[in-house]
Structures are given as structure tokens and as C-alpha cells.
Amino acid sequence: MKLLFKKFIKKWKAETPVFWKFVRNASVAATTSITAGLLAVSTGGISLPEKTTTVLSCSLFVFGFITGYAGTREKK
């Protein structure tokens, strides 16, 4: 487990190619905006349809995964 974690940290700190930086930054922006929107809606006391909440939650998961994947790409 430690070896896997150390390998992930090493890849995360490595220099990332330009394309993957763009993908990572776009994914972070999408994740941040979806999270802020859901937080604003829940704070305002407004309820979204269940299907919308499900789609947004799945989108958060996918964009979070893309952020992690793109962040671990390194120049060869």
C-alpha cells in the first residue's frame, strides 16, 4: 500500500505534458463549478429534481477521476 501511495505521489509531482495540464485544469474547473452550484442550491433551500442531482453527482465523480488521471501523466 505504501509503495502504491509513494508511486502516485511521485507521478503527481512529475512534470505534466501541456495537453494533460489543459485536461486537468478544465476538469478542476468543472468540478469546482458543479460543487459551488450544488452548494448554493442547497444553501438557498431550493431542491433540484432527483435525476438532476444524480447526474451532477456522477459528473463530480467522473471529473474527479479525470483530474487524478490527468495529474499523474508525466513527460517521458
A tleap script that builds the chain and sets N, CA, C and O, in Angstrom:
source leaprc.protein.ff14SB
mol = sequence {
  NMET LYS LEU LEU PHE LYS LYS PHE ILE LYS
  LYS TRP LYS ALA GLU THR PRO VAL PHE TRP
  LYS PHE VAL ARG ASN ALA SER VAL ALA ALA
  THR THR SER ILE THR ALA GLY LEU LEU ALA
  VAL SER THR GLY GLY ILE SER LEU PRO GLU
  LYS THR THR THR VAL LEU SER CYS SER LEU
  PHE VAL PHE GLY PHE ILE THR GLY TYR ALA
  GLY THR ARG GLU LYS CLYS
}
set mol.1.N position { 0.836 -1.193 0.000 }
set mol.1.CA position { 0.000 0.000 0.000 }
set mol.1.C position { 0.875 1.250 0.000 }
set mol.1.O position { 0.605 2.199 -0.735 }
set mol.2.N position { 1.930 1.250 0.829 }
set mol.2.CA position { 2.817 2.408 0.888 }
set mol.2.C position { 3.503 2.640 -0.449 }
set mol.2.O position { 3.671 3.779 -0.887 }
set mol.3.N position { 3.902 1.534 -1.100 }
set mol.3.CA position { 4.586 1.644 -2.376 }
set mol.3.C position { 3.665 2.268 -3.424 }
set mol.3.O position { 4.103 3.109 -4.209 }
set mol.4.N position { 2.409 1.868 -3.444 }
set mol.4.CA position { 1.447 2.410 -4.386 }
set mol.4.C position { 1.226 3.899 -4.128 }
set mol.4.O position { 1.163 4.691 -5.068 }
set mol.5.N position { 1.111 4.274 -2.868 }
set mol.5.CA position { 0.910 5.672 -2.495 }
set mol.5.C position { 2.124 6.522 -2.878 }
set mol.5.O position { 1.972 7.627 -3.397 }
set mol.6.N position { 3.331 6.003 -2.620 }
set mol.6.CA position { 4.544 6.734 -2.972 }
set mol.6.C position { 4.674 6.890 -4.479 }
set mol.6.O position { 5.135 7.928 -4.953 }
set mol.7.N position { 4.276 5.878 -5.235 }
set mol.7.CA position { 4.327 5.936 -6.695 }
set mol.7.C position { 3.350 7.003 -7.211 }
set mol.7.O position { 3.673 7.750 -8.134 }
set mol.8.N position { 2.172 7.067 -6.618 }
set mol.8.CA position { 1.184 8.064 -7.000 }
set mol.8.C position { 1.702 9.472 -6.722 }
set mol.8.O position { 1.567 10.360 -7.565 }
set mol.9.N position { 2.292 9.683 -5.551 }
set mol.9.CA position { 2.833 10.995 -5.184 }
set mol.9.C position { 3.957 11.389 -6.142 }
set mol.9.O position { 4.041 12.543 -6.561 }
set mol.10.N position { 4.817 10.433 -6.487 }
set mol.10.CA position { 5.923 10.707 -7.406 }
set mol.10.C position { 5.385 11.143 -8.768 }
set mol.10.O position { 5.886 12.101 -9.357 }
set mol.11.N position { 4.370 10.444 -9.268 }
set mol.11.CA position { 3.780 10.794 -10.556 }
set mol.11.C position { 3.065 12.140 -10.489 }
set mol.11.O position { 3.102 12.909 -11.449 }
set mol.12.N position { 2.420 12.426 -9.374 }
set mol.12.CA position { 1.688 13.685 -9.232 }
set mol.12.C position { 2.655 14.868 -9.254 }
set mol.12.O position { 2.323 15.925 -9.792 }
set mol.13.N position { 3.836 14.704 -8.682 }
set mol.13.CA position { 4.819 15.782 -8.616 }
set mol.13.C position { 5.657 15.903 -9.888 }
set mol.13.O position { 6.356 16.900 -10.067 }
set mol.14.N position { 5.600 14.909 -10.773 }
set mol.14.CA position { 6.380 14.943 -12.011 }
set mol.14.C position { 5.825 16.013 -12.953 }
set mol.14.O position { 4.678 16.438 -12.821 }
set mol.15.N position { 6.651 16.437 -13.898 }
set mol.15.CA position { 6.220 17.443 -14.859 }
set mol.15.C position { 5.154 16.849 -15.780 }
set mol.15.O position { 5.322 15.757 -16.322 }
set mol.16.N position { 4.058 17.586 -15.945 }
set mol.16.CA position { 2.922 17.125 -16.726 }
set mol.16.C position { 2.972 17.730 -18.128 }
set mol.16.O position { 3.260 18.918 -18.271 }
set mol.17.N position { 2.696 16.932 -19.171 }
set mol.17.CA position { 2.643 17.483 -20.528 }
set mol.17.C position { 1.543 18.547 -20.664 }
set mol.17.O position { 0.582 18.555 -19.895 }
set mol.18.N position { 1.692 19.434 -21.639 }
set mol.18.CA position { 0.780 20.564 -21.820 }
set mol.18.C position { -0.662 20.104 -22.021 }
set mol.18.O position { -1.580 20.667 -21.424 }
set mol.19.N position { -0.866 19.090 -22.853 }
set mol.19.CA position { -2.227 18.607 -23.102 }
set mol.19.C position { -2.898 18.151 -21.819 }
set mol.19.O position { -4.053 18.492 -21.565 }
set mol.20.N position { -2.183 17.383 -21.010 }
set mol.20.CA position { -2.775 16.864 -19.779 }
set mol.20.C position { -2.978 17.955 -18.743 }
set mol.20.O position { -3.875 17.851 -17.906 }
set mol.21.N position { -2.152 19.012 -18.786 }
set mol.21.CA position { -2.386 20.156 -17.898 }
set mol.21.C position { -3.704 20.822 -18.250 }
set mol.21.O position { -4.476 21.198 -17.368 }
set mol.22.N position { -3.960 20.967 -19.558 }
set mol.22.CA position { -5.216 21.556 -20.013 }
set mol.22.C position { -6.406 20.704 -19.565 }
set mol.22.O position { -7.394 21.229 -19.052 }
set mol.23.N position { -6.307 19.405 -19.758 }
set mol.23.CA position { -7.389 18.493 -19.356 }
set mol.23.C position { -7.608 18.564 -17.846 }
set mol.23.O position { -8.744 18.642 -17.379 }
set mol.24.N position { -6.512 18.535 -17.089 }
set mol.24.CA position { -6.613 18.599 -15.628 }
set mol.24.C position { -7.265 19.896 -15.175 }
set mol.24.O position { -8.156 19.880 -14.325 }
set mol.25.N position { -6.826 21.027 -15.738 }
set mol.25.CA position { -7.367 22.318 -15.321 }
set mol.25.C position { -8.836 22.468 -15.707 }
set mol.25.O position { -9.618 23.035 -14.944 }
set mol.26.N position { -9.218 21.971 -16.875 }
set mol.26.CA position { -10.627 22.019 -17.290 }
set mol.26.C position { -11.486 21.154 -16.372 }
set mol.26.O position { -12.602 21.530 -16.013 }
set mol.27.N position { -10.958 20.004 -16.001 }
set mol.27.CA position { -11.687 19.106 -15.110 }
set mol.27.C position { -11.849 19.710 -13.712 }
set mol.27.O position { -12.905 19.592 -13.090 }
set mol.28.N position { -10.802 20.347 -13.239 }
set mol.28.CA position { -10.883 21.021 -11.927 }
set mol.28.C position { -11.908 22.145 -11.974 }
set mol.28.O position { -12.674 22.326 -11.027 }
set mol.29.N position { -11.930 22.900 -13.064 }
set mol.29.CA position { -12.899 23.987 -13.199 }
set mol.29.C position { -14.329 23.446 -13.206 }
set mol.29.O position { -15.212 24.019 -12.567 }
set mol.30.N position { -14.557 22.358 -13.918 }
set mol.30.CA position { -15.895 21.760 -13.956 }
set mol.30.C position { -16.305 21.240 -12.584 }
set mol.30.O position { -17.437 21.449 -12.147 }
set mol.31.N position { -15.386 20.564 -11.908 }
set mol.31.CA position { -15.674 20.037 -10.574 }
set mol.31.C position { -15.994 21.165 -9.596 }
set mol.31.O position { -16.935 21.065 -8.809 }
set mol.32.N position { -15.216 22.221 -9.652 }
set mol.32.CA position { -15.420 23.356 -8.751 }
set mol.32.C position { -16.759 24.038 -9.016 }
set mol.32.O position { -17.480 24.375 -8.076 }
set mol.33.N position { -17.094 24.243 -10.283 }
set mol.33.CA position { -18.347 24.929 -10.588 }
set mol.33.C position { -19.566 24.080 -10.227 }
set mol.33.O position { -20.561 24.614 -9.737 }
set mol.34.N position { -19.506 22.780 -10.459 }
set mol.34.CA position { -20.623 21.908 -10.090 }
set mol.34.C position { -20.791 21.892 -8.565 }
set mol.34.O position { -21.907 21.974 -8.052 }
set mol.35.N position { -19.677 21.785 -7.860 }
set mol.35.CA position { -19.736 21.774 -6.399 }
set mol.35.C position { -20.303 23.089 -5.866 }
set mol.35.O position { -21.153 23.080 -4.975 }
set mol.36.N position { -19.843 24.208 -6.400 }
set mol.36.CA position { -20.338 25.517 -5.955 }
set mol.36.C position { -21.825 25.664 -6.261 }
set mol.36.O position { -22.579 26.196 -5.446 }
set mol.37.N position { -22.246 25.197 -7.426 }
set mol.37.CA position { -23.660 25.271 -7.774 }
set mol.37.C position { -24.532 24.434 -6.862 }
set mol.37.O position { -25.585 24.886 -6.413 }
set mol.38.N position { -24.094 23.212 -6.586 }
set mol.38.CA position { -24.870 22.354 -5.677 }
set mol.38.C position { -24.917 22.934 -4.268 }
set mol.38.O position { -25.943 22.866 -3.592 }
set mol.39.N position { -23.802 23.501 -3.836 }
set mol.39.CA position { -23.763 24.114 -2.502 }
set mol.39.C position { -24.684 25.326 -2.439 }
set mol.39.O position { -25.395 25.512 -1.452 }
set mol.40.N position { -24.678 26.150 -3.480 }
set mol.40.CA position { -25.542 27.337 -3.499 }
set mol.40.C position { -27.015 26.941 -3.501 }
set mol.40.O position { -27.830 27.562 -2.818 }
set mol.41.N position { -27.351 25.922 -4.259 }
set mol.41.CA position { -28.749 25.475 -4.322 }
set mol.41.C position { -29.185 24.908 -2.978 }
set mol.41.O position { -30.284 25.204 -2.509 }
set mol.42.N position { -28.338 24.097 -2.355 }
set mol.42.CA position { -28.734 23.502 -1.076 }
set mol.42.C position { -28.770 24.545 0.037 }
set mol.42.O position { -29.594 24.451 0.946 }
set mol.43.N position { -27.893 25.528 -0.028 }
set mol.43.CA position { -27.893 26.582 0.987 }
set mol.43.C position { -29.121 27.471 0.838 }
set mol.43.O position { -29.672 27.951 1.829 }
set mol.44.N position { -29.545 27.687 -0.400 }
set mol.44.CA position { -30.709 28.530 -0.652 }
set mol.44.C position { -32.032 27.866 -0.328 }
set mol.44.O position { -33.077 28.515 -0.371 }
set mol.45.N position { -32.004 26.599 -0.009 }
set mol.45.CA position { -33.231 25.893 0.346 }
set mol.45.C position { -34.029 25.422 -0.859 }
set mol.45.O position { -35.179 25.002 -0.731 }
set mol.46.N position { -33.415 25.494 -2.019 }
set mol.46.CA position { -34.089 25.054 -3.239 }
set mol.46.C position { -33.754 23.583 -3.462 }
set mol.46.O position { -32.625 23.153 -3.224 }
set mol.47.N position { -34.728 22.824 -3.915 }
set mol.47.CA position { -34.441 21.416 -4.193 }
set mol.47.C position { -34.469 21.179 -5.705 }
set mol.47.O position { -35.366 21.643 -6.409 }
set mol.48.N position { -33.488 20.463 -6.169 }
set mol.48.CA position { -33.398 20.091 -7.573 }
set mol.48.C position { -34.115 18.764 -7.783 }
set mol.48.O position { -34.279 17.988 -6.841 }
set mol.49.N position { -34.542 18.503 -9.010 }
set mol.49.CA position { -35.113 17.178 -9.283 }
set mol.49.C position { -34.079 16.084 -8.988 }
set mol.49.O position { -32.875 16.298 -9.125 }
set mol.50.N position { -34.564 14.934 -8.589 }
set mol.50.CA position { -33.674 13.843 -8.185 }
set mol.50.C position { -32.736 13.424 -9.311 }
set mol.50.O position { -31.562 13.136 -9.075 }
set mol.51.N position { -33.256 13.391 -10.533 }
set mol.51.CA position { -32.435 12.979 -11.674 }
set mol.51.C position { -31.278 13.972 -11.903 }
set mol.51.O position { -30.160 13.565 -12.219 }
set mol.52.N position { -31.554 15.252 -11.743 }
set mol.52.CA position { -30.511 16.273 -11.909 }
set mol.52.C position { -29.422 16.107 -10.859 }
set mol.52.O position { -28.235 16.186 -11.175 }
set mol.53.N position { -29.818 15.879 -9.624 }
set mol.53.CA position { -28.844 15.681 -8.552 }
set mol.53.C position { -27.998 14.441 -8.815 }
set mol.53.O position { -26.792 14.449 -8.569 }
set mol.54.N position { -28.616 13.384 -9.308 }
set mol.54.CA position { -27.886 12.154 -9.616 }
set mol.54.C position { -26.873 12.386 -10.725 }
set mol.54.O position { -25.724 11.958 -10.618 }
set mol.55.N position { -27.291 13.061 -11.788 }
set mol.55.CA position { -26.387 13.336 -12.915 }
set mol.55.C position { -25.222 14.210 -12.463 }
set mol.55.O position { -24.079 13.950 -12.837 }
set mol.56.N position { -25.491 15.232 -11.672 }
set mol.56.CA position { -24.424 16.111 -11.202 }
set mol.56.C position { -23.466 15.368 -10.271 }
set mol.56.O position { -22.259 15.604 -10.319 }
set mol.57.N position { -23.971 14.493 -9.442 }
set mol.57.CA position { -23.116 13.706 -8.547 }
set mol.57.C position { -22.224 12.758 -9.341 }
set mol.57.O position { -21.043 12.604 -9.030 }
set mol.58.N position { -22.786 12.126 -10.361 }
set mol.58.CA position { -21.979 11.247 -11.221 }
set mol.58.C position { -20.932 12.056 -11.975 }
set mol.58.O position { -19.802 11.602 -12.153 }
set mol.59.N position { -21.301 13.244 -12.415 }
set mol.59.CA position { -20.353 14.121 -13.114 }
set mol.59.C position { -19.200 14.504 -12.198 }
set mol.59.O position { -18.049 14.546 -12.632 }
set mol.60.N position { -19.498 14.782 -10.943 }
set mol.60.CA position { -18.436 15.101 -9.980 }
set mol.60.C position { -17.454 13.943 -9.856 }
set mol.60.O position { -16.242 14.154 -9.823 }
set mol.61.N position { -17.972 12.731 -9.790 }
set mol.61.CA position { -17.114 11.557 -9.685 }
set mol.61.C position { -16.230 11.419 -10.920 }
set mol.61.O position { -15.024 11.196 -10.805 }
set mol.62.N position { -16.832 11.553 -12.104 }
set mol.62.CA position { -16.084 11.393 -13.356 }
set mol.62.C position { -15.024 12.480 -13.504 }
set mol.62.O position { -13.876 12.184 -13.837 }
set mol.63.N position { -15.399 13.735 -13.260 }
set mol.63.CA position { -14.424 14.820 -13.370 }
set mol.63.C position { -13.325 14.695 -12.317 }
set mol.63.O position { -12.174 15.040 -12.583 }
set mol.64.N position { -13.664 14.210 -11.136 }
set mol.64.CA position { -12.635 13.968 -10.121 }
set mol.64.C position { -11.655 12.895 -10.549 }
set mol.64.O position { -10.451 13.018 -10.326 }
set mol.65.N position { -12.173 11.838 -11.169 }
set mol.65.CA position { -11.305 10.776 -11.676 }
set mol.65.C position { -10.407 11.306 -12.787 }
set mol.65.O position { -9.213 11.007 -12.818 }
set mol.66.N position { -10.978 12.093 -13.701 }
set mol.66.CA position { -10.183 12.669 -14.794 }
set mol.66.C position { -9.094 13.577 -14.242 }
set mol.66.O position { -7.973 13.575 -14.750 }
set mol.67.N position { -9.404 14.348 -13.213 }
set mol.67.CA position { -8.404 15.218 -12.592 }
set mol.67.C position { -7.248 14.399 -12.046 }
set mol.67.O position { -6.087 14.744 -12.267 }
set mol.68.N position { -7.547 13.329 -11.343 }
set mol.68.CA position { -6.490 12.461 -10.807 }
set mol.68.C position { -5.684 11.791 -11.889 }
set mol.68.O position { -4.462 11.690 -11.782 }
set mol.69.N position { -6.352 11.327 -12.939 }
set mol.69.CA position { -5.661 10.655 -14.038 }
set mol.69.C position { -4.756 11.622 -14.789 }
set mol.69.O position { -3.594 11.312 -15.052 }
set mol.70.N position { -5.283 12.782 -15.130 }
set mol.70.CA position { -4.511 13.769 -15.897 }
set mol.70.C position { -3.353 14.316 -15.061 }
set mol.70.O position { -2.297 14.651 -15.597 }
set mol.71.N position { -3.555 14.403 -13.766 }
set mol.71.CA position { -2.493 14.922 -12.897 }
set mol.71.C position { -1.329 13.977 -12.732 }
set mol.71.O position { -0.249 14.396 -12.314 }
set mol.72.N position { -1.522 12.714 -13.051 }
set mol.72.CA position { -0.438 11.742 -12.888 }
set mol.72.C position { 0.265 11.422 -14.198 }
set mol.72.O position { 1.160 10.577 -14.213 }
set mol.73.N position { -0.106 12.064 -15.294 }
set mol.73.CA position { 0.612 11.868 -16.559 }
set mol.73.C position { 1.932 12.621 -16.460 }
set mol.73.O position { 1.982 13.727 -15.924 }
set mol.74.N position { 2.983 12.029 -16.970 }
set mol.74.CA position { 4.298 12.662 -16.880 }
set mol.74.C position { 5.016 12.612 -18.201 }
set mol.74.O position { 4.774 11.728 -19.022 }
set mol.75.N position { 5.908 13.575 -18.404 }
set mol.75.CA position { 6.705 13.605 -19.624 }
set mol.75.C position { 7.699 12.468 -19.604 }
set mol.75.O position { 8.289 12.153 -18.570 }
set mol.76.N position { 7.873 11.865 -20.746 }
set mol.76.CA position { 8.829 10.743 -20.851 }
set mol.76.C position { 10.161 11.242 -21.349 }
set mol.76.O position { 11.096 10.456 -21.505 }
savepdb mol mol.pdb
quit
